[in-house]
Amino acid sequence: MHQAGAAVLQQLLKFDPPRSEQRQVPCCCGHTAKYLELRSKLVLSAVGEVQCVRPYFLCERCHVGQFPVDVELDIENTEFSPGVRRMQALVGQQVPFDHGRAQMQILAGLEVTTKSVERTAEAIGDDIVQREKKEVQKALQLDLPVVMGEPIPILYVQMDGTGVPVVKKETAGRQGKTEGLPAHTREAKLGCVFTQTTWDQEGYAIRDSDSTTYTGAIETAVEFGKRIYREAWKRGWSRAKKKVVIGDGAEWIWNLVAEHFPDAIQIVDLYHARQHLWEVARQRYPHEEVKQKTWMKVHQKRLLDKGKIEKLVGVLRSIHTANPQMAEKICTEADYFERNAERMRYPKFRRQHLFVGSGVIEAGCKTVIGSRLKQSGMFWTVRGANAILALRCSHFNGRFEDYWEGRRAA
Ligand SMILES: [Zn+2]
């Protein structure tokens, strides 16, 4: 069937020389390009390789040649048809490039190189990155248009960071996690937006199915702030009745929230807060697991989970230890709880049937970033990682097909 299709397609791609009145086309230099001859090239289409024969025009003044048919068919400067490039992009965002090459061979009988899957997927991802940058710019210059639609009961924004392994040049001069050793990863920041309409019989929040969209990149917190703001706006931030941001204790998150989402309810992920309390327990009773557990039971249940943060901070500050290192660590944790006290009023949040955990974004870090960008033996350039991440988010958000269909209109 593929062969038959290729034979038919090849006939359709055999263009005649232009008629005498169509033998001139405008050139980019302002002069005109004249028809010279028919030229052919091989194009890999979804049904296999086909020969395309089309008129070639050359400008006598600037010597730039052009194939108007290639522009029309969207095969300019490429040996792949749009259909094949779409496949390369889709497999390339889903699986390692060589695996994607094999899938195209098995599923569509198409022979492409691993490098071509990588190049095409990254080029298309990069195109999405550039369009997003333009949109962010627009969003900053003008006020964003209000997205019309039904009011949204509760809209959530969550964000988190995760390390992506990169090639050496991307970490030059950057301090790694272990002092004295260079970094091997760069932090990708990922944000998600989702909605909630209802809760279960016990009052626990239920996320609206298929309501989650993601956006992310390896970039500064300032740049990411604009990105996540744009995504939230796109999803109806302005018409949400209740707005909630959930994150861990990371300072960049709350700085960004203060700037872009000042009217949101802010919540520190309960499970992160518990981890911090565990750190105190471990400092206080080193190597004494039973005592750690007992201490946790009391302080987690009676204070942290009840949102009695001032009391908790009081307890932490009154812990006296002769070990200065231990004292410093406990003091750091006390500061953490003090700083985030208003974001830890868990009973108050629960009464409003809100989520208090950042599970959605943590799962997102694994599925959107980890499973594609953090496999063993992978080392990315920042540009390559951001291109694939943009492509992946577009695909996960159900926006890829719209982008693909609309990409030539803009
Ligand atoms: Zn010219």
Boltz pocket constraint, residues with backbone or C-beta under 6 A from the ligand:
constraints:
  - pocket:
      binder: B
      contacts: [[A, 27], [A, 28], [A, 29], [A, 30], [A, 31], [A, 32], [A, 59], [A, 60], [A, 61], [A, 62], [A, 63], [A, 64]]
      max_distance: 6.0
